[in-house]
Amino acid sequence: VWGRGADDCKSNIIAEMEAMEYLAGAGFEPDYDIYLLFGYNEEVGGGDSIPAPTIAANLLKERGIRLGCVLDEGGGRKNGRAEGIDADICSFTLGEKGSANFEISRMGGGGHSSNPQKDSPLVYVARAILAIEENPLPYRLIPTVADRCRLLAPYMKKTAPQLAELMSEPEKNFDQMIPHLHENPMLEMLCRTSFAVTMAQGSEAANIMPNRASFVVNVRLLQGDTIESVKSYLESIIPEGMEVRYISGSEATPISVYDSKYADALFKTSQNSYPDIVRIPDLLPAGTDSRFMYPVCDCVYRFASFYRRDDSSNIHKPNENMSIDILAEGSSFYVDLLTNYYGKNEA
């Protein structure tokens, strides 16, 4: 299947709907409720409208309904090559880093380029960008990532023996782990609030000095940092006289319960097809609509039903695609899960 969303993530909708249609046709009558919620504006952060999951969460709260488990994109079954291991991984993504956009700007006098002003707004922008690049927030280890390290360490002894040894006791060895984090970019993303400078603007003509210059920095917030604390930090490291304006974003989410009957059911279903799969808690550096569901659920998991056999991703790229076999396997996963595990004395 080819096209935008074939992998991220219209495939999830197709797998879920195919499973529901099959179960309904087979006469499946669960003794629990199944809610299907599909949003349409997650990629643009909701835009000017209220995100669909917020509307749904508010409605459930009004009706006094709490959900046992929420499943969204991300996580799930995948090979471990990106982690430097040879085993299959069963990743329970328990939370998400936050995401925030800040515009940093400087006003100036403008004028003709034949008589250039000293310290134009673009010079300030350049200094600010360098300050952000040279002053990252320190690495930190949160409990979910520490547990993840301990569980993956035994499988990394061949590919990254030094890092694996340190990861066996991450809290004790974290300072020594830091120089090795570049060996595992995925792990590095989960140990720091990151800054990415993206959009820059100045003059619109080659011979005009800008009277205003700006750039945007996208921040991915690790649990423990907030939008307000990051804004204050940015203000403290950039040159004086520049404005930091918060544009949009969301805080880092709470962390879901890892040891639950719902997580056990997901793992058992995965083991049916992949008996040697390694179960780990995880954190998502990106964002999903499931972040809106925490007010009505303690077990919010990003757990896709597809097994990612290839560690290269074509998400958001030209020729995005998913094979029919993987798509069908995703639907079969939900059928197995809902009929064999969730239907036993569940509310």
C-alpha positions in Angstrom: 0.0 0.0 0.0 1.5 3.3 -1.1 0.8 6.9 -0.2 0.9 9.5 2.6 -0.1 7.8 5.8 0.5 4.2 4.6 2.9 3.8 7.5 2.1 6.8 9.7 -0.6 6.1 10.5 -3.7 5.4 8.4 -2.5 1.8 8.5 -3.5 1.7 12.2 -7.0 2.8 11.3 -7.3 0.1 8.6 -6.0 -2.6 10.9 -8.4 -1.7 13.7 -11.5 -1.3 11.4 -10.7 -4.6 9.6 -10.5 -6.4 13.0 -13.7 -4.8 14.2 -15.5 -5.8 11.0 -14.2 -9.3 11.2 -15.2 -9.7 14.8 -18.7 -8.3 14.2 -19.2 -10.7 11.3 -18.0 -13.6 13.4 -20.6 -12.9 16.1 -18.1 -11.7 18.7 -19.9 -10.2 21.7 -17.4 -8.8 24.3 -18.4 -8.4 27.9 -16.6 -5.1 27.9 -16.9 -1.9 25.8 -14.6 -1.0 22.9 -14.3 2.6 21.8 -12.8 3.6 18.5 -11.5 7.2 18.3 -9.9 8.6 15.1 -8.6 12.2 15.0 -7.8 14.1 11.9 -5.6 17.0 12.9 -2.8 15.5 15.1 0.0 16.4 12.6 -0.8 20.1 12.9 -1.1 20.1 16.7 -4.9 20.5 16.5 -4.8 23.7 14.4 -7.5 26.2 15.5 -9.9 23.5 16.4 -10.2 21.4 19.6 -8.4 18.1 19.1 -10.9 15.2 18.7 -9.4 13.2 21.7 -10.0 16.2 24.0 -13.7 16.2 23.0 -13.9 12.5 23.6 -12.0 12.6 27.0 -14.3 15.4 28.2 -17.4 13.5 27.1 -16.2 10.3 28.9 -15.5 12.4 32.1 -19.0 13.9 32.0 -20.5 10.4 31.7 -18.3 9.1 34.6 -16.5 6.6 32.4 -12.9 5.5 32.9 -11.1 3.5 30.3 -9.1 0.4 31.2 -6.6 0.8 28.5 -5.8 3.2 25.5 -3.8 2.1 22.5 -2.3 4.5 20.0 0.5 4.5 17.4 4.1 4.0 18.4 5.9 1.4 20.3 4.8 -2.2 19.8 6.8 -5.0 18.2 10.0 -4.2 16.3 13.5 -5.5 15.7 16.2 -4.3 18.0 18.8 -3.2 15.4 18.2 0.5 16.1 19.0 -0.3 19.8 22.1 -2.3 18.8 20.7 -5.7 19.8 19.8 -8.8 17.9 16.5 -9.6 19.7 13.0 -8.6 18.9 11.5 -5.8 21.2 8.1 -5.5 22.6 8.0 -1.8 23.4 5.5 -0.3 25.8 5.6 3.4 25.3 4.3 4.8 28.6 4.6 8.5 28.0 5.7 11.2 25.6 8.2 14.0 25.7 6.5 17.4 25.4 6.9 19.6 22.4 7.1 23.4 22.3 7.9 26.0 19.7 9.5 29.3 20.6 10.2 32.3 18.3 13.3 34.2 19.3 13.6 37.7 17.6 15.4 41.0 17.6 14.3 44.4 16.3 16.7 46.8 14.5 16.9 49.9 12.5 16.9 48.4 9.0 18.3 50.4 6.2 20.2 50.0 3.0 23.0 47.4 2.8 25.4 50.0 1.3 25.6 51.5 4.7 25.4 48.5 7.0 24.4 48.9 10.6 26.5 47.4 13.4 25.1 44.4 15.2 22.1 44.0 13.0 19.2 41.8 14.1 20.6 38.9 12.1 23.9 39.1 14.0 21.9 38.7 17.2 20.1 35.8 15.7 23.4 34.2 14.9 24.7 34.7 18.4 21.5 33.3 19.9 21.6 30.2 17.7 25.2 29.5 18.7 24.3 30.1 22.4 21.6 27.4 22.1 23.9 25.0 20.3 26.7 25.5 22.8 24.5 25.4 26.0 22.3 22.3 25.9 20.4 21.3 28.9 22.2 18.6 30.9 21.4 14.9 30.5 19.1 13.4 33.0 17.8 9.9 33.7 14.2 9.4 34.5 12.9 6.1 36.1 11.2 4.8 32.9 14.4 5.2 30.9 16.5 3.7 33.7 14.2 0.5 33.7 14.6 0.4 29.9 18.4 0.5 30.2 18.5 -2.4 32.7 16.3 -4.6 30.5 18.2 -4.0 27.3 21.7 -4.2 28.8 22.1 -8.0 28.6 21.3 -7.9 24.8 23.9 -5.2 24.0 27.0 -6.9 25.3 28.2 -7.9 21.8 27.6 -4.6 20.0 28.3 -2.1 22.7 30.0 -3.9 25.6 31.1 -0.8 27.6 27.7 0.9 27.4 25.9 -2.4 28.2 28.0 -2.8 31.4 27.1 0.7 32.5 23.4 0.3 31.6 23.1 -2.7 33.9 23.1 -0.2 36.8 22.1 3.1 35.1 21.4 5.2 38.2 24.8 4.4 39.6 26.7 4.7 36.3 24.8 7.5 34.6 27.7 10.0 34.6 29.9 7.4 32.9 27.2 6.5 30.4 27.0 10.1 29.1 30.1 9.9 26.9 28.7 6.7 25.3 25.2 8.0 24.5 26.2 8.8 20.9 26.6 5.1 20.4 22.8 4.8 20.9 21.0 7.8 19.4 17.6 6.5 20.5 18.7 6.4 24.1 20.3 9.8 23.9 17.0 11.3 22.8 15.4 10.0 26.0 18.0 11.5 28.3 17.7 15.2 27.6 15.3 18.0 26.7 16.5 18.8 23.1 16.6 22.0 21.1 16.3 22.1 17.3 16.7 25.4 15.5 14.4 25.4 12.5 12.9 28.4 10.8 15.0 31.6 10.4 13.8 34.9 8.8 15.4 38.2 8.1 15.3 40.6 5.2 13.3 39.7 2.0 15.8 41.5 -0.3 19.5 41.2 -0.7 20.2 44.9 -0.4 18.0 45.7 2.6 19.1 45.3 6.2 16.3 43.6 8.2 14.5 45.7 10.8 13.5 42.4 12.4 15.1 39.0 12.4 13.9 35.8 14.1 14.2 32.0 14.2 12.1 29.2 15.7 13.4 26.6 18.1 11.5 23.3 18.5 12.0 21.9 22.0 11.3 18.3 23.0 10.7 18.4 26.8 11.8 15.5 29.0 9.6 14.8 32.0 10.8 17.2 34.8 11.1 20.2 32.4 8.2 22.5 31.6 7.4 25.0 28.9 7.9 27.8 31.4 11.2 26.5 32.7 12.6 26.1 29.2 11.4 29.6 28.2 13.3 31.0 31.2 16.4 28.9 30.3 16.4 30.2 26.8 16.1 33.8 28.0 19.1 33.2 30.3 21.5 32.1 27.5 20.7 34.3 24.5 22.0 37.8 24.1 20.2 40.6 26.0 17.6 42.6 24.0 16.1 39.5 22.3 12.5 38.4 22.8 11.5 34.8 23.4 7.9 34.2 22.4 6.1 30.9 23.1 4.1 29.9 20.0 2.5 26.5 20.7 3.1 23.1 22.3 2.2 20.7 25.0 3.9 19.6 28.2 5.5 16.2 28.7 2.8 13.6 29.6 2.5 11.6 32.8 3.9 8.1 32.8 1.4 5.2 32.5 1.3 2.2 34.7 3.7 -0.5 33.3 2.8 -3.5 35.4 -0.9 -4.0 34.4 -3.1 -6.7 33.2 -3.5 -4.8 30.0 0.2 -4.7 29.4 0.4 -8.4 30.2 -2.3 -9.1 27.6 -0.4 -7.1 24.9 2.8 -9.0 25.7 1.1 -12.4 25.7 -0.4 -11.6 22.3 3.0 -10.6 21.0 4.6 -13.8 22.3 2.1 -15.9 20.3 3.9 -14.9 17.2 7.4 -14.0 18.6 8.1 -16.1 21.6 11.6 -14.6 22.3 10.5 -11.0 22.2 11.9 -8.7 24.9 9.5 -6.6 26.9 10.6 -3.1 27.8 9.1 0.2 29.0 9.7 3.1 26.7 9.3 6.8 26.1 8.3 8.5 22.9 10.3 11.6 21.8 7.5 12.5 19.4 3.8 13.1 20.0 0.5 11.3 19.6 -3.2 12.1 20.3 -3.1 9.6 23.2 -1.7 12.3 25.4 -5.2 13.8 25.8 -6.5 10.6 27.3 -4.7 10.6 30.6 -7.6 12.2 32.5 -9.7 9.1 31.9 -7.1 6.3 31.8 -4.0 5.2 33.8 -2.8 2.7 31.1 -2.2 4.8 28.0 0.1 2.9 25.7 1.6 3.7 22.3 1.6 0.1 21.0 1.1 -0.4 17.3 0.0 -3.8 16.1 2.6 -4.1 13.3 6.0 -5.8 13.6 8.6 -3.5 12.2 11.0 -5.9 10.5 13.1 -3.2 8.8 14.8 -0.7 11.0 14.7 1.9 8.2 11.6 4.1 8.3 9.8 5.7 5.3 7.5 7.7 7.5 6.9 11.3 6.1 9.2 10.4 3.1 8.5 10.1 -0.6 7.0 6.7 -1.5 5.7 5.9 2.0 4.4 2.4 2.0 3.5 -0.7 4.0 3.4 -4.3 2.8 0.1 -6.1 2.6 1.5 -8.9 4.8 2.4 -6.5 7.7 -0.9 -4.7 7.3 -2.8 -8.0 7.6 -0.7 -9.1 10.6 -1.7 -5.9 12.4 -5.4 -6.7 12.0 -4.9 -10.2 13.2 -3.1 -8.9 16.3 -6.2 -7.0 17.4 -8.4 -10.0 16.8 -6.2 -12.2 18.9 -5.9 -9.6 21.6 -9.6 -8.8 21.9 -10.9 -12.4 21.8 -8.3 -14.1 24.0 -7.3 -11.7 26.7 -9.4 -8.6 27.2 -12.7 -10.4 27.2 -12.1 -12.3 30.5 -13.8 -10.6 33.4 -12.9 -7.1 32.2 -15.0 -4.0 32.7 
